[in-house]
């Protein structure tokens, strides 16, 4: 969920509303078209099926429309609310009145399932109806508050997009129930930490939607009460008081939701101690624990870095230790990656620095898109960086995308993230326009000076580095600043500004400009044009020498995209035998069609290792005589892998060839 910070006192910039930005052509429009036409209907089918997910059926039982027992996941309610967010965007952006009608029917169903006191979590309600003895708020792993939080977020979004209050009324009652619950827990000193705390963001979004400060105060109380938890766990980030947090630890989804919520609280209330927490933990993640694809949460199960041998705690979906970034077993749950985008976005609202949108773009273009098939109907739960068909162990999740995953939290989370992609393009502050992600678009922008304009962006980014901005339909014209994001990967290029007098000013992009915003002052925007050309050579990227599985290897990148190789892209050679020449880099770019999508692949000449077959499968052996042969291979964007057949090995990192 994006966030409306227009009235937040500590927001440095304010994002444009989705209704003010139209994706007109190119890459991101094609992504969102697939999400709207395929992913949103696919998810609705899965949620509406009593035989597959049972999610909507649980609501029907609670509302008295059906009979039966609870089935499915305990967090299914919240996942359904995430789908509602994606569906809302689709209905609004496409004026889809049939979808609006279905959304309202679902909202009516949720309202009839809700209890009079505001409580709404289907597992517990059905337990009460069937007299199973199941109680409310007894087990944090029942995800009740998580479900509440996603309800609030969806309700605030629906109100922001449509001014409809149908879901807002339900969410407000649920928030009032939480208020009563927290007061009771505080009085009895029985505070629990809610896992995957979506309700921090949800409560603050509810406050922003209706303006009632009790919801902000409730969010503040919920965050402060974390420090009252007895026997806290690193898995939930509550073993240490929140203001002492300096490292990213524990369950990755829970961590990212926590710090996104804390950033929301800072945007409203300030607090230097909280800001120090946010900056320190963010820095630890960026320096030690994030993948080249933007994926995070490397381990299915890991040990807490805050303990010694006798105090370590088992952590699920763990951030793990510094530089602990395996490739074959990389977990990188999609929900964690979506959570990172939400957190980074809020950090940008606090301070508009390029690094935050660099992360957003890296995650969105690489690991998040990789979690969805190119046709929009199949999903990854985890996002590995290397696939081996026969890894020698039973993977927790399928090695290829599937239409339905037992833990169906990631598909709707991803759907809302990609559906909302147009809101990641621009933000404003006073008379400055900040560019986030680059995409072909038309944006309606109002500045504090009173000027209104349509900002037009023409580009084939991320495949091409040329981006052109022009201003149309300008009213109440004044001067303005266009703040251009120079990504950290962009080492060269040029910026050409044509002013009202037709005078061209060309600025060469140099390495000291990368990772910063470049301000273009426009005296008369209506007669000005700004053209950026980022050079996009294919480049080798190396990891820190303490990342063991990447030592001596490189990853291929071009612009903001990470590339990989699938089995068959190296002819008959196995991926393990592909070496990249360190001094000779000959690459050709070609557009290909994969599942109806335009994909830019890279062809190049590499070295293939011959003579090291290890037919005996020995764990250790003397190095045999080997030779290398030239071979032309191709690489595809990481997001496009696993779309050309299920049983293919895949690799992102390759050893270097240092020979002549």
C-alpha positions in Angstrom: 0.0 0.0 0.0 1.2 3.5 -0.9 0.6 6.2 1.6 -1.0 9.6 1.5 1.4 11.9 3.4 -0.1 15.2 2.1 -0.9 16.4 5.6 2.0 14.7 7.4 4.1 17.3 9.2 7.4 15.5 8.7 6.9 14.5 5.1 9.5 16.2 2.9 7.8 15.3 -0.3 4.2 14.3 -1.3 3.5 11.6 -3.9 1.0 12.1 -6.7 -2.3 10.3 -6.4 -2.8 7.3 -8.7 -5.6 9.1 -10.5 -3.2 11.9 -11.5 -0.8 9.6 -13.3 -1.5 7.7 -16.5 0.9 5.1 -17.8 0.8 5.7 -21.6 3.1 3.1 -23.2 6.1 0.9 -22.7 7.3 -1.4 -19.9 5.3 -0.4 -16.9 2.1 -0.1 -18.8 2.5 -3.6 -20.2 3.1 -4.9 -16.6 0.0 -3.2 -15.2 -2.1 -4.3 -18.2 -1.2 -7.9 -17.4 -2.0 -7.4 -13.7 -5.3 -5.8 -14.5 -6.4 -8.2 -17.2 -5.0 -11.5 -15.8 -3.7 -11.3 -12.2 -6.6 -9.6 -10.6 -9.2 -12.0 -12.1 -7.0 -15.0 -11.3 -6.7 -14.0 -7.6 -10.5 -13.4 -7.4 -11.1 -16.9 -8.8 -8.7 -18.4 -6.2 -10.2 -16.5 -3.3 -13.8 -17.1 -4.4 -13.4 -20.8 -4.7 -14.5 -22.8 -1.7 -12.5 -25.8 -2.9 -9.2 -24.0 -3.4 -8.7 -21.2 -0.8 -12.0 -21.2 1.1 -11.3 -17.5 1.9 -14.6 -16.0 0.7 -16.4 -19.1 1.9 -15.2 -18.3 5.4 -16.8 -14.9 5.2 -20.0 -16.5 3.9 -20.1 -18.8 6.9 -19.6 -15.9 9.3 -22.4 -14.0 7.5 -24.8 -16.9 7.8 -24.9 -17.6 4.0 -23.2 -21.0 4.3 -22.6 -23.6 6.9 -19.4 -25.4 7.7 -16.0 -25.1 9.5 -13.2 -22.7 8.9 -10.7 -23.8 6.3 -7.6 -22.3 4.7 -4.9 -20.1 6.2 -5.4 -18.0 9.3 -4.1 -15.0 7.4 -6.5 -15.5 4.5 -8.7 -12.6 5.5 -5.9 -10.2 5.3 -4.7 -11.6 2.0 -8.2 -11.1 0.6 -8.1 -7.4 1.7 -4.8 -7.1 -0.2 -6.6 -8.4 -3.3 -9.3 -5.8 -2.8 -6.6 -3.1 -3.0 -5.4 -4.4 -6.4 -9.0 -4.7 -7.6 -9.8 -1.2 -6.4 -6.9 0.2 -8.5 -8.1 -1.8 -11.5 -11.7 -0.6 -11.1 -10.7 3.1 -10.7 -8.0 3.2 -13.4 -10.1 1.4 -16.0 -13.6 2.6 -15.0 -14.6 -1.0 -14.6 -18.1 -0.8 -13.2 -18.7 -4.5 -13.1 -15.6 -4.9 -10.9 -16.9 -2.0 -8.7 -20.1 -3.9 -8.2 -18.3 -7.1 -7.2 -16.1 -5.1 -4.8 -19.1 -3.6 -3.2 -20.7 -7.0 -2.8 -17.6 -8.4 -1.2 -17.5 -5.4 1.1 -21.1 -6.0 2.1 -20.2 -9.6 2.8 -17.4 -8.6 5.1 -19.7 -6.1 6.9 -22.2 -8.9 7.5 -19.5 -11.2 8.8 -18.2 -8.6 11.3 -19.4 -8.9 14.9 -21.3 -6.1 16.6 -18.3 -5.1 18.7 -16.2 -4.6 15.6 -14.3 -7.9 15.7 -13.6 -9.4 12.3 -11.4 -12.5 11.9 -13.2 -15.5 10.3 -11.4 -18.3 12.0 -12.4 -17.1 15.5 -15.9 -16.1 14.5 -16.6 -19.5 13.0 -15.1 -21.1 16.1 -17.5 -19.1 18.3 -20.4 -20.0 16.0 -19.6 -23.7 16.2 -18.8 -23.6 19.9 -15.3 -25.1 19.3 -13.9 -23.2 22.3 -11.6 -21.1 20.1 -10.9 -17.8 21.7 -9.9 -14.4 20.4 -6.4 -13.0 20.5 -5.0 -16.0 22.2 -2.3 -16.9 19.8 -0.3 -14.3 17.9 0.2 -16.8 15.1 -3.5 -16.7 14.3 -2.7 -13.3 12.6 -5.9 -11.6 13.8 -4.3 -8.1 14.1 -2.5 -8.7 10.7 -6.0 -9.2 9.2 -7.3 -6.0 10.9 -4.4 -4.0 9.6 -4.9 -5.0 5.9 -8.6 -4.2 6.3 -7.8 -0.7 7.5 -5.3 -0.1 4.7 -7.7 -1.3 2.0 -10.5 0.8 3.5 -8.3 4.0 3.6 -7.3 3.4 0.0 -10.8 2.8 -1.2 -11.9 6.1 0.4 -9.0 8.0 -1.0 -9.6 6.7 -4.5 -13.4 6.8 -4.6 -14.7 8.7 -1.5 -16.8 5.6 -0.7 -17.2 4.9 3.0 -18.6 1.3 2.8 -15.3 -0.4 3.8 -14.2 2.6 5.9 -17.1 2.0 8.2 -16.2 -1.6 8.7 -12.5 -0.7 9.3 -13.3 2.0 11.8 -15.4 -0.4 13.9 -12.4 -2.9 13.8 -10.0 -0.2 14.9 -12.3 0.7 17.8 -12.2 -3.0 18.8 -8.4 -2.8 18.7 -8.5 0.3 20.9 -10.5 -1.5 23.5 -8.3 -4.6 23.3 -5.1 -2.6 23.8 -6.5 -0.7 26.7 -7.5 -4.0 28.3 -4.2 -5.6 27.6 -2.3 -2.6 29.0 -4.4 -2.7 32.2 -3.8 -6.4 32.7 -0.2 -6.2 31.6 -0.8 -8.9 29.0 0.6 -7.2 26.0 1.5 -9.4 22.9 3.4 -8.4 19.8 1.3 -8.8 16.7 3.2 -10.7 14.0 3.6 -9.1 10.6 2.3 -5.8 12.1 0.3 -4.4 9.2 -1.9 -2.6 11.7 0.7 0.1 12.3 0.4 1.3 8.7 -3.3 0.5 8.7 -4.2 2.6 11.7 -2.1 5.6 10.4 -3.7 5.3 7.0 -7.1 5.3 8.7 -6.1 8.4 10.6 -5.1 10.1 7.4 -8.3 9.1 5.7 -10.8 10.3 8.4 -8.7 12.8 10.3 -9.6 11.3 13.7 -6.5 11.5 15.9 -7.5 8.5 18.0 -6.3 6.2 15.3 -2.9 7.9 15.3 -2.7 7.7 19.0 -3.7 4.0 18.9 -0.9 3.3 16.4 1.5 5.1 18.7 0.4 3.1 21.7 0.6 -0.2 19.7 4.2 0.6 18.8 5.2 1.7 22.3 3.6 -1.3 23.9 6.0 -3.6 22.0 8.5 -2.8 24.8 6.1 -4.3 27.4 6.2 -7.8 25.8 7.5 -10.5 28.1 10.0 -12.9 26.8 10.2 -11.3 23.4 11.7 -13.0 20.4 14.1 -11.9 17.7 11.7 -13.6 15.3 9.3 -10.7 16.1 11.9 -8.0 16.7 10.7 -7.5 20.3 13.5 -9.0 22.4 15.1 -5.6 22.5 13.2 -2.3 23.1 12.4 -0.7 19.8 14.6 2.4 20.3 17.6 0.2 20.8 17.3 -1.4 17.4 20.4 -0.8 15.2 20.5 -4.0 13.1 18.0 -5.7 10.8 17.2 -9.1 12.4 14.6 -11.7 12.6 11.7 -12.5 10.3 12.0 -10.4 7.2 8.3 -9.7 6.5 7.7 -8.8 10.1 10.8 -6.5 10.2 9.9 -4.7 7.0 6.3 -4.1 8.1 7.5 -2.9 11.5 9.9 -0.3 10.1 7.4 0.8 7.5 4.9 1.4 10.2 7.5 3.1 12.4 8.4 5.4 9.4 4.7 6.2 9.1 4.6 7.2 12.8 7.7 9.4 12.3 6.1 11.1 9.4 3.2 12.1 11.7 4.8 12.6 15.1 8.6 12.9 14.5 11.0 11.7 17.1 14.8 11.7 16.7 15.2 8.4 18.5 12.9 6.7 16.0 14.6 8.3 13.1 18.0 6.9 14.4 16.5 3.5 14.5 15.1 3.7 11.0 18.4 5.0 9.5 20.6 2.5 11.4 18.5 -0.5 10.6 18.2 0.6 6.9 21.9 1.1 6.7 22.6 -2.4 8.1 20.3 -4.0 5.5 21.9 -2.1 2.6 25.4 -2.9 3.7 25.1 -6.5 4.8 21.9 -8.4 3.9 20.3 -7.5 0.6 20.6 -9.4 -2.7 21.6 -7.9 -6.0 18.0 -8.4 -7.1 16.7 -6.4 -4.2 15.5 -9.6 -2.5 15.7 -9.8 1.3 15.3 -12.4 4.0 17.8 -14.9 2.8 17.1 -17.9 5.0 14.1 -20.2 5.4 15.3 -20.8 8.9 18.2 -19.0 10.6 19.8 -18.2 13.9 19.5 -14.9 15.7 22.6 -12.8 15.4 21.9 -11.3 18.8 22.7 -14.5 20.7 25.7 -16.6 21.5 25.7 -20.4 21.2 23.5 -20.8 24.3 21.1 -17.9 23.6 20.5 -18.2 19.9 16.9 -18.3 18.7 15.5 -20.0 15.7 14.2 -17.4 13.3 11.9 -18.2 10.3 12.3 -16.3 7.0 15.4 -14.8 8.6 17.7 -12.0 7.7 20.5 -14.0 9.2 24.1 -12.9 9.7 26.0 -10.3 7.8 26.8 -11.4 4.2 24.8 -14.7 4.7 23.4 -14.6 1.2 23.2 -18.0 -0.4 22.0 -18.4 -4.0 20.5 -21.9 -4.4 18.6 -21.7 -1.1 17.8 -17.9 -1.2 14.4 -17.5 0.4 13.5 -13.9 -0.4 9.8 -14.3 0.3 7.8 -12.1 -2.0 5.9 -10.5 0.9 9.3 -9.4 2.4 10.3 -7.8 -0.9 6.9 -6.0 -1.2 7.4 -4.9 2.4 10.8 -3.5 1.6 9.3 -1.3 -1.2 6.7 0.1 1.3 9.5 0.8 3.8 11.8 2.4 1.3 8.9 4.5 0.0 8.2 5.9 3.4 11.9 6.6 4.0 11.8 8.7 0.8 8.9 10.7 2.1 11.0 11.4 5.2 14.0 12.5 3.1 14.0 12.4 -0.7 17.2 10.7 -1.4 18.0 8.7 -4.5 19.1 5.6 -2.6 15.5 4.9 -1.6 14.1 5.0 -5.1 17.1 3.1 -6.3 16.0 0.3 -4.0 12.4 0.6 -5.0 13.3 0.3 -8.6 15.7 -2.6 -8.1 13.1 -4.5 -6.1 10.2 -3.7 -8.4 12.0 -4.5 -11.7 13.9 -7.6 -10.5 12.7 -9.7 -7.7 9.1 -8.5 -7.5 8.5 -8.9 -11.2 10.2 -12.3 -11.1 7.6 -13.5 -8.6 5.0 -13.2 -11.3 4.9 -15.1 -14.6 4.9 -13.0 -17.7 1.3 -13.9 -18.4 0.3 -12.8 -14.9 -1.3 -16.0 -13.5 1.5 -18.0 -11.7 3.6 -17.0 -8.7 6.7 -17.7 -6.7 6.6 -17.6 -2.9 10.4 -17.6 -2.6 12.8 -16.0 -5.1 16.0 -18.0 -5.5 19.0 -16.7 -7.4 20.0 -20.1 -8.7 17.9 -23.1 -9.5 19.1 -26.7 -9.6 16.5 -29.2 -10.8 17.8 -31.8 -8.3 19.1 -29.9 -5.3 19.4 -33.0 -3.1 16.9 -31.9 -0.6 13.1 -31.3 -0.6 12.4 -27.6 -1.2 9.8 -26.0 1.0 8.1 -24.4 -2.0 7.9 -25.4 -5.7 10.9 -24.8 -7.9 8.6 -23.2 -10.5 5.7 -20.8 -10.4 2.3 -22.2 -9.7 -1.2 -20.8 -9.9 -2.0 -21.4 -6.3 0.3 -21.6 -3.3 -0.9 -23.0 0.1 0.4 -19.9 1.8 -1.3 -17.4 -0.6 -0.1 -14.2 1.1 2.4 -13.2 -1.6 0.2 -13.2 -4.8 -2.2 -10.5 -3.6 0.6 -8.5 -2.0 2.4 -8.5 -5.3 -0.7 -7.7 -7.2 -1.4 -4.6 -5.2 2.3 -3.6 -5.4 2.3 -3.8 -9.2 -1.2 -2.4 -9.6 0.0 0.7 -7.8 3.2 1.2 -9.8 2.1 4.5 -11.3 2.2 6.1 -7.8 6.0 5.5 -7.7 6.8 7.9 -10.5 6.5 11.4 -9.0 6.4 13.4 -5.8 6.3 17.1 -5.2 7.7 19.6 -2.7 6.9 23.3 -3.0 7.8 24.1 -6.6 10.0 21.0 -7.1 9.0 17.8 -9.0 10.9 14.7 -7.9 11.2 11.8 -10.4 11.0 8.3 -8.8 10.8 5.5 -11.3 11.1 6.4 -15.0 8.1 5.3 -17.1 6.2 6.6 -20.1 3.4 8.6 -18.6 1.3 11.7 -18.4 1.1 13.2 -14.9 -1.2 16.0 -13.7 0.9 18.1 -11.3 0.0 21.1 -9.0 2.8 23.1 -7.4 2.6 25.4 -4.4 3.1 28.4 -6.6 -0.3 27.6 -8.2 1.0 26.3 -11.5 -0.8 23.3 -12.9 0.7 21.2 -15.8 0.6 17.9 -17.6 4.1 16.5 -17.3 4.7 14.1 -20.2 7.4 11.5 -20.1 8.4 9.5 -23.2 10.8 6.6 -22.8 11.4 2.9 -23.5 13.2 2.6 -20.1 14.4 0.3 -18.6 15.5 -1.2 -21.9 16.6 2.2 -23.2 18.3 5.0 -21.3 16.7 7.9 -23.2 14.0 9.8 -21.3 12.3 13.0 -22.5 10.1 15.3 -20.3 7.9 18.0 -21.7 5.2 20.2 -20.1 1.8 20.6 -21.6 -1.5 22.4 -20.8 0.3 24.7 -18.4 -1.8 27.0 -16.2 -0.7 29.9 -13.9 2.9 29.3 -15.2 5.8 30.0 -12.9 9.3 28.7 -12.8 9.8 25.1 -11.4 12.6 22.6 -10.6 12.6 19.2 -12.1 14.6 16.9 -9.9 16.1 14.1 -11.9 17.1 10.8 -10.2 20.6 9.8 -11.3 20.7 6.1 -10.4 23.6 4.6 -8.6 24.4 2.4 -11.6 24.5 5.4 -14.1 28.1 6.3 -14.6 27.8 8.3 -17.8 25.4 9.9 -20.2 24.0 13.4 -20.7 21.3 15.7 -19.7 20.0 18.2 -22.4 17.8 21.1 -21.4 16.2 23.2 -24.1 14.9 26.5 -22.7 12.2 28.9 -23.8 14.6 30.6 -26.1 15.5 27.4 -27.8 19.0 27.4 -26.2 20.3 23.9 -25.5 22.4 23.3 -22.4 24.1 19.9 -22.3 25.5 18.5 -19.0 27.6 15.3 -19.1 26.7 12.8 -16.4 29.7 11.9 -14.4 30.3 9.4 -11.6 30.2 12.0 -8.9 26.6 12.7 -9.9 25.4 9.2 -9.5 23.2 8.4 -6.5 22.0 12.1 -6.3 19.2 14.2 -7.6 20.2 16.7 -10.4 18.1 19.9 -10.3 17.0 21.3 -13.6 15.7 24.9 -13.2 13.0 25.7 -15.7 12.2 29.4 -16.1 9.3 28.7 -18.4 8.3 25.0 -18.3 5.8 25.3 -21.2 8.6 26.1 -23.7 11.2 23.7 -22.2 12.2 20.1 -22.8 14.5 18.0 -20.7 16.2 14.9 -22.2 18.2 12.4 -20.2 20.3 9.8 -21.9 21.7 7.2 -19.5 24.4 5.1 -21.1 23.5 1.4 -20.5 26.6 -0.7 -21.1 26.5 -4.3 -20.0 28.5 -4.5 -16.8 29.9 -7.1 -14.4 28.9 -6.7 -10.8 30.8 -8.3 -8.0 29.7 -9.0 -4.4 31.5 -8.2 -1.2 34.3 -10.7 -0.7 32.6 -12.0 2.4 29.6 -13.3 0.5 31.0 -16.8 0.1 28.8 -18.0 -2.7 29.6 -15.0 -4.9 33.3 -14.9 -4.3 35.2 -15.0 -7.6 31.9 -14.7 -9.5 30.1 -11.8 -11.3 26.5 -11.0 -12.1 25.5 -9.4 -15.4 23.6 -6.2 -15.3 22.4 -3.6 -17.8 20.8 -0.4 -16.6 18.6 -1.2 -13.6 18.1 -4.9 -14.7 19.8 -8.0 -13.4 20.3 -10.7 -16.0 20.5 -14.5 -15.6 21.0 -17.5 -17.8 18.7 -20.5 -18.1 19.5 -24.0 -19.2 19.6 -24.1 -22.9 20.8 -20.5 -23.2 24.4 -21.9 -23.4 23.6 -24.5 -26.0 24.4 -27.9 -24.8 26.8 -26.7 -22.0 25.8 -26.9 -18.4 25.5 -23.6 -16.6 28.1 -24.7 -14.1 30.7 -24.7 -16.9 30.0 -21.2 -18.1 32.8 -18.7 -17.4 32.7 -15.0 -18.2 35.9 -13.6 -19.8 37.2 -10.8 -17.6 38.8 -8.8 -20.3 36.7 -9.4 -23.4 33.1 -8.4 -23.2 31.2 -8.7 -26.5 27.5 -8.3 -26.1 24.6 -7.8 -28.5 21.1 -6.8 -27.4 18.1 -8.4 -29.1 14.4 -8.0 -28.4 12.5 -11.3 -28.2 8.9 -12.4 -27.4 8.3 -14.5 -24.3 4.6 -15.2 -23.5 3.5 -12.2 -25.4 5.9 -9.8 -23.6 8.7 -7.8 -25.2 12.0 -9.0 -23.5 15.5 -7.6 -24.1 18.0 -10.4 -24.1 21.8 -10.1 -24.3 24.0 -12.3 -26.4 27.7 -12.7 -25.8 30.7 -14.9 -26.2 31.8 -16.8 -23.1 34.2 -19.6 -22.2 32.9 -23.1 -21.6 34.9 -25.4 -19.3 35.7 -28.8 -20.8 37.1 -31.9 -19.1 35.8 -31.4 -15.6 32.8 -33.7 -15.6 33.2 -35.3 -12.1 31.3 -38.4 -13.3 32.0 -40.2 -10.0 30.3 -37.5 -8.0 33.3 -37.3 -5.7 33.1 -34.7 -2.9 36.8 -33.9 -3.4 39.1 -34.9 -6.2 42.3 -33.9 -7.9 41.8 -31.2 -10.5 41.9 -32.8 -13.9 43.3 -31.2 -17.0 40.8 -28.8 -18.5 40.4 -26.6 -21.5 38.1 -23.8 -22.4 36.1 -23.3 -25.6 34.3 -20.3 -27.0 30.6 -20.3 -27.0 27.9 -17.8 -27.8 25.2 -17.7 -25.2 22.3 -15.5 -24.2 21.1 -13.9 -20.9 17.6 -12.8 -20.1 16.4 -10.4 -17.4 16.0 -12.1 -14.1 12.4 -11.2 -14.0 11.7 -13.2 -17.2 13.1 -16.6 -16.0 10.9 -19.7 -15.6 8.6 -18.7 -18.4 10.0 -21.0 -21.1 9.4 -24.4 -19.5 9.5 -25.6 -15.9 12.5 -27.9 -15.7 15.4 -25.6 -16.4 18.4 -24.8 -14.3 19.0 -21.0 -13.8 22.0 -19.0 -12.5 22.7 -15.4 -11.9 26.4 -15.5 -10.8 29.2 -16.9 -13.0 32.9 -17.5 -12.4 35.4 -15.3 -14.2 37.8 -16.6 -16.9 41.2 -14.8 -16.5 43.0 -16.6 -19.4 44.1 -15.0 -22.7 
